[in-house]
Amino acid sequence: MTNHNLKIDQLYEKANRHLWQSLSESDENSKTQIAVKGEGAWSIDLDGNRYFEATSVHSCLNLGYGHEELIEAATEQMKHLAYFTPAKLQIPAIELATKLSDILQGNYTTFFSTSGSEANEVALKIARQYHIQSGNPNKYKFISHYNGYHGGTLGVQNVSSTPVFKSDFPGLMTPGFIHVLPPYEYRPPFGNQTESIEQSVANYIEEVIQREQPETIAGIFVEPVLFAGGCIVPSQEYLQLLSKICRKYEILLIVDEVVTGFGKTGKWFGFMHSKGVQPDIVTMAKGMTGAYIPLAATSVREKIYRTFKRKGNQFNHFSTMGPHPVGCAVALKNIEIIERDKLMNKVSKQSDTILSRLHELKSLNIVGDVRGIGFLYGIELVSNKKTKKPLNDERISQITAACEDKGLHFAMDENVIRLNPPLISTENDLHFLVDTLTAVLKDFNL
Ligand SMILES: Cc1ncc(COP(=O)(O)O)c(C=O)c1O
């Protein structure tokens, strides 16, 4: 055995003993990729194999790996002030909160934390306290979507719909969380309707609110694209309809932009495709720093923040690493680069000219649906186009393995391939993605 192979075997042995890998069953023989380096949109493993990260590794890598300007921003901030208390002020946090209000195109105040889950926990708490402070103490229920994902910590796991994230922890769930089916055009929840699917789901939600009593509903959580749950892309009308319902019943519209924020749809935020919609609360994480350092944010409109300014209404959530100065400095640089390099225009253009080729896959028997906006794409695999029966797990594993052999990584949600390449992907990278996927799916066509 060579020294190199010995080193790899030792690493696997140590990992199997001591490192708890997320979402993987304990398996003594588990040998997943050991990444050692990243260049642009590609990760590189110990053997020097290169993989195009077509889902930006959990939708994080906005500007790819090895971005000198982000590294420099972090290094400079570390030299100046590596950390400070969230209970006082530091300049990167002030500037970032101001910049977020600017790009959200409204008057927003931001609470910083460290993960998408925590940003949504904070949103839950703020919404609940806001209603108490504004004379609506009975508003405690939250509506969210099946196929929605908002995080895995205890509060927001109530909001998420992922069944295994709940069923393994009996007794820890809280009442007051209501789920509704999303406007999933390929699998319409109410059969064929004359009105738009968005309208029929919105009508249904209004009916739910009436039956639950409007004075008990605190907020509606929604992702502009339900990415983790199969890349479901509602039309721009959906958020407009939800916004109208929220205004009518004094319910807060809480838009989770953890995946869709920072340019992935071709605009700063996914909600911006819906003209006239200004969410009450917006949550962000992942692409905000391009994953160079963890940082998350919960931005609230002035009408909410105002109620927390009154004496005795302090917000009692503390996140030690919340407005981390290094994270804030990196996020500011990330935003500056997206603006300066016109990356959102690039996303819209390359979506139209390159990723739109993915729609041609619909001619294959194995592909039931292709849907997308900007750089977010979902390809739904089926074993029978008529019945829409999902492709079986074994075949799906073979497809992902064949793509990995060719240097292509992406995330699946059950039978849906989810794509979300880094904003800095080159034209060649994106053609590689479409060509490789097309070749493999043709090989596996039924
Ligand atoms: C839409 C959305 N919200 C929240 C989260 C939770 O983020 P985190 O894993 O950083 O806690 C995720 C994670 O995938 C997500 O997709």
PDBQT file of the ligand as one rigid body, heavy atoms in Angstrom, charges set to zero:
ROOT
HETATM    1  C1  LIG A 501     -34.848  27.713   2.960  1.00  0.00    +0.000 C 
HETATM    2  C2  LIG A 501     -33.983  27.305   4.113  1.00  0.00    +0.000 A 
HETATM    3  N1  LIG A 501     -34.145  27.911   5.299  1.00  0.00    +0.000 NA
HETATM    4  C3  LIG A 501     -33.388  27.591   6.361  1.00  0.00    +0.000 A 
HETATM    5  C4  LIG A 501     -32.428  26.615   6.289  1.00  0.00    +0.000 A 
HETATM    6  C5  LIG A 501     -31.609  26.261   7.492  1.00  0.00    +0.000 C 
HETATM    7  O1  LIG A 501     -30.322  26.779   7.361  1.00  0.00    +0.000 OA
HETATM    8  P1  LIG A 501     -29.124  26.215   8.260  1.00  0.00    +0.000 P 
HETATM    9  O2  LIG A 501     -28.843  24.821   7.802  1.00  0.00    +0.000 OA
HETATM   10  O3  LIG A 501     -28.012  27.191   7.986  1.00  0.00    +0.000 OA
HETATM   11  O4  LIG A 501     -29.573  26.252   9.662  1.00  0.00    +0.000 OA
HETATM   12  C6  LIG A 501     -32.222  25.953   5.071  1.00  0.00    +0.000 A 
HETATM   13  C7  LIG A 501     -31.172  24.910   4.946  1.00  0.00    +0.000 C 
HETATM   14  O5  LIG A 501     -31.027  24.242   3.960  1.00  0.00    +0.000 OA
HETATM   15  C8  LIG A 501     -33.024  26.293   3.962  1.00  0.00    +0.000 A 
HETATM   16  O6  LIG A 501     -32.903  25.658   2.785  1.00  0.00    +0.000 OA
ENDROOT
TORSDOF 0
